[in-house]
Amino acid sequence: MRADRKDIFKSRFQEHYSRLCRIAYGYVSDQDDAEDIVQELFISVWNKRLDGMPEKEFAAYMTTSVRNSCVSFLRKRKEDTVSIDDHPASASCMPDETPEEGKTLQDILDSALDTLPPRCKDVFLLAKLQGLKYREIAEKLEVSEKTVENQMTKAIKLLRAYVAAHGALLVTVAAIILSIIINCE
């Protein structure tokens, strides 16, 4: 009976592994992380003796489990991301600048945000600095959620363009803005 279980597990692993890795990769965008997630899922299935399920139920269970595992992985990775608030921007100068120029990271970040139209800037700040959801922003600004979504898209495009135009000077700001943009997509 033990040999039969191993054979069934091996067969199911070979049948589902590639498909589950593709699903995981769609969420995490990293092949190694995707493979780790799927392998850990198969280990969990073995340890919990869930490999004896009928094939149809097993396939559905694995698909749902890989999705849930990816969401948990992404949540954990987001918690590990360093916040802008963790670094006092006003106390530091850009590496390429001399102190006489007096531009702090906060000054450069403010000038990047000043390139946004007023409504766009309001939406961006409410979403990223206050952490409001689109629905909450829509209620607060008395606009539709679709308008909030459009304004966020516009803000992201404008900030990307700003970073591209000021590349060498704004390496640090680019990292901050891109981390904000990546976390909202």
C-alpha positions as CSV (number, residue, x, y, z in Angstrom):
1,M,0.0,0.0,0.0
2,R,2.9,2.4,0.8
3,A,4.4,1.8,-2.7
4,D,1.0,2.5,-4.3
5,R,0.7,5.8,-2.5
6,K,4.2,6.8,-3.7
7,D,3.4,5.8,-7.2
8,I,0.2,7.8,-7.2
9,F,1.9,10.8,-5.6
10,K,4.7,10.6,-8.2
11,S,2.3,10.4,-11.0
12,R,0.3,13.4,-9.8
13,F,3.4,15.4,-9.2
14,Q,4.6,14.8,-12.7
15,E,1.1,15.6,-14.2
16,H,0.5,18.8,-12.2
17,Y,3.9,20.3,-11.4
18,S,4.5,22.3,-14.6
19,R,0.9,23.7,-14.7
20,L,1.0,24.7,-11.1
21,C,4.4,26.4,-11.6
22,R,3.0,28.4,-14.5
23,I,0.1,29.5,-12.3
24,A,2.4,30.4,-9.4
25,Y,4.7,32.3,-11.8
26,G,1.7,34.3,-13.0
27,Y,1.4,35.6,-9.4
28,V,4.9,36.0,-8.2
29,S,6.8,36.7,-11.4
30,D,9.9,34.7,-10.3
31,Q,10.5,31.2,-11.5
32,D,12.5,30.1,-8.4
33,D,9.8,31.4,-6.0
34,A,7.1,29.8,-8.1
35,E,8.8,26.4,-8.0
36,D,9.4,26.7,-4.2
37,I,5.8,27.5,-3.6
38,V,4.6,24.5,-5.7
39,Q,7.2,22.1,-4.1
40,E,6.2,23.2,-0.6
41,L,2.5,22.6,-1.5
42,F,3.3,19.1,-2.7
43,I,5.2,18.4,0.5
44,S,2.2,19.7,2.5
45,V,-0.1,17.4,0.5
46,W,2.1,14.4,1.2
47,N,2.4,15.2,4.9
48,K,-1.4,15.7,5.2
49,R,-2.1,12.6,3.2
50,L,-4.3,14.5,0.7
51,D,-2.8,12.8,-2.3
52,G,-5.5,10.1,-2.1
53,M,-8.3,12.4,-3.3
54,P,-10.1,11.7,-6.6
55,E,-8.2,13.2,-9.5
56,K,-10.8,16.0,-10.2
57,E,-10.9,17.1,-6.6
58,F,-7.1,16.9,-6.3
59,A,-6.6,19.2,-9.4
60,A,-9.1,21.7,-8.1
61,Y,-7.5,21.6,-4.6
62,M,-4.0,22.1,-5.9
63,T,-5.0,25.0,-8.2
64,T,-6.8,26.8,-5.3
65,S,-3.9,26.0,-2.9
66,V,-1.2,27.3,-5.2
67,R,-3.2,30.5,-5.7
68,N,-3.6,30.9,-1.9
69,S,0.0,30.1,-1.3
70,C,1.1,32.8,-3.8
71,V,-1.2,35.4,-2.2
72,S,0.3,34.6,1.2
73,F,3.8,34.8,-0.3
74,L,3.1,38.2,-1.8
75,R,1.6,39.5,1.4
76,K,4.7,38.4,3.3
77,R,7.0,39.9,0.7
78,K,5.0,43.2,0.9
79,E,5.4,43.2,4.7
80,D,9.2,42.8,4.2
81,T,9.3,45.9,2.0
82,V,10.8,49.0,3.7
83,S,8.5,51.9,3.9
84,I,9.4,55.5,3.0
85,D,8.5,56.5,6.5
86,D,11.3,54.3,7.9
87,H,13.9,56.7,6.6
88,P,13.9,60.3,7.6
89,A,14.2,61.9,4.2
90,S,14.8,65.5,5.3
91,A,18.0,64.6,7.1
92,S,19.9,63.2,4.1
93,C,21.3,64.6,0.9
94,M,21.4,62.8,-2.4
95,P,24.7,60.9,-3.0
96,D,25.5,62.9,-6.1
97,E,24.8,66.2,-4.6
98,T,27.0,68.4,-2.5
99,P,25.5,69.7,0.8
100,E,25.7,73.3,-0.5
101,E,23.1,72.5,-3.0
102,G,20.9,71.8,-0.1
103,K,18.4,69.5,-1.8
104,T,17.2,66.8,0.5
105,L,15.4,63.7,-0.5
106,Q,12.2,65.2,0.7
107,D,12.7,68.3,-1.6
108,I,13.3,66.1,-4.6
109,L,10.3,63.9,-3.7
110,D,8.2,67.0,-3.3
111,S,9.2,68.3,-6.7
112,A,8.4,64.9,-8.3
113,L,4.9,65.0,-6.7
114,D,4.5,68.7,-7.8
115,T,4.6,67.6,-11.4
116,L,1.2,65.8,-10.8
117,P,-2.0,67.7,-11.5
118,P,-3.8,68.7,-8.3
119,R,-6.5,66.0,-8.3
120,C,-4.1,63.4,-9.4
121,K,-1.7,64.3,-6.6
122,D,-4.5,64.2,-4.0
123,V,-5.5,60.7,-5.1
124,F,-1.9,59.5,-5.2
125,L,-1.2,60.9,-1.7
126,L,-4.4,59.5,-0.2
127,A,-3.7,56.0,-1.7
128,K,0.0,55.8,-1.0
129,L,0.8,57.9,2.0
130,Q,-2.5,57.4,3.9
131,G,-3.1,53.9,2.6
132,L,-6.8,54.5,1.7
133,K,-8.6,52.1,-0.6
134,Y,-9.9,53.4,-3.9
135,R,-13.5,53.2,-2.5
136,E,-12.6,55.3,0.5
137,I,-10.8,57.9,-1.7
138,A,-13.8,58.0,-4.0
139,E,-16.1,58.7,-1.1
140,K,-13.8,61.3,0.4
141,L,-13.3,63.2,-2.9
142,E,-16.9,62.6,-4.1
143,V,-15.8,61.0,-7.3
144,S,-16.3,57.5,-8.8
145,E,-13.9,54.6,-8.1
146,K,-13.1,54.5,-11.8
147,T,-12.0,58.2,-11.6
148,V,-9.7,57.3,-8.7
149,E,-8.3,54.3,-10.7
150,N,-7.7,56.6,-13.7
151,Q,-6.0,59.2,-11.6
152,M,-3.7,56.6,-10.0
153,T,-2.8,55.3,-13.5
154,K,-2.0,58.8,-14.6
155,A,0.1,59.6,-11.5
156,I,2.1,56.4,-12.0
157,K,2.8,57.3,-15.7
158,L,3.8,60.9,-14.8
159,L,6.1,59.8,-12.0
160,R,7.7,57.2,-14.2
161,A,8.3,59.9,-16.8
162,Y,9.7,62.3,-14.2
163,V,12.1,59.6,-13.0
164,A,13.2,58.8,-16.6
165,A,13.8,62.5,-17.3
166,H,15.9,63.1,-14.2
167,G,17.6,59.7,-14.1
168,A,21.2,60.1,-12.8
169,L,20.3,62.9,-10.4
170,L,17.4,61.0,-8.8
171,V,18.6,57.5,-8.3
172,T,17.3,57.4,-4.7
173,V,13.9,59.0,-5.5
174,A,13.6,56.6,-8.4
175,A,13.9,53.7,-6.0
176,I,11.3,55.2,-3.7
177,I,8.8,56.1,-6.5
178,L,9.3,52.8,-8.2
179,S,8.7,50.9,-5.0
180,I,5.5,52.8,-4.5
181,I,4.5,52.1,-8.1
182,I,5.4,48.4,-7.9
183,N,3.4,48.0,-4.7
184,C,0.3,49.5,-6.3
185,E,0.2,47.4,-9.4
